[in-house]
Amino acid sequence: MMTVLQARASDARGTVSALSNAAMYAGTTLGAALAGPLLAALPGFTGPAALAIAAYLVSLTVYAAAGALST
């Protein structure tokens, strides 16, 4: 994915890389902040698993809407 992003913005490759990494770590932080209480409140890993599935479906929808999944 990083290669695709950098290929689309050849003059700002460093900026694209930095923004991509910042978004990745922000997502990791947000996911952990949401999954912690779910893990404590629900039995087993059902809460974090449901969160992961929901996040995957949201990201898949965003990629599809942006045309990133077309060949």
N, C-alpha and C positions, 0 to 999 in steps of 0.2 A: 504494500500500500504506500509505503514511503517513496518508493521509486516512481509510482504513478503521480503522487503529489508533486514531487520535485521535477518531474518531466513537464508538468503543466505550468510550472512557474520557474523557468530556467534562470531568470535573472534574480530571483529571490529564494534560492535553494536553502540558504541558512535560516532565513525567516520561517519558511515552511517547516523545516525540521524542528526549529525551536517551538513553534506554535503547536505542532503535532505532539511533541513530547510534553508540553505544558497541559494540553488537553488530556493526554493519556494519564498523567499523574493526578490531574483534577478528578478524572473519572474513577481512578483507583481510590482516592480519598473519599469521594462521595459514596462509592459502593461499600467501602468498609464502614462508613458512618451509618449507612442504612442497614447493612447486614448484621451488625453487632446487636442492635436491639431485637431484630427478628430472630437471631440465633438464641437470644436469652428468653424471648417470649413464646416461641413455638417449639414443639418437640422435634428433636433431631435436626436435620438440615433442610426441612421443608421450606422455611422462610427464605434463607439465602438461595436455595435452588429456584424458588419462584421468582425472586428478584433477578437472578441471573437470566432466567428464561425471558422475563419481561424486558430486561435491558437488551438482550440479543434481538428480540422482535422489534424493539424500537429502532435499534441501529440498522437492522435489515430494511426496515421501512424507509428510513432516511436515505440509505444508500440507493435503494430502488427508486425513490422519488427524484434523486439527483442524477439518475442515469448511470451510476457507477457499476451496476451489475449487468448492463447490456454488453453484448460482445461485439 
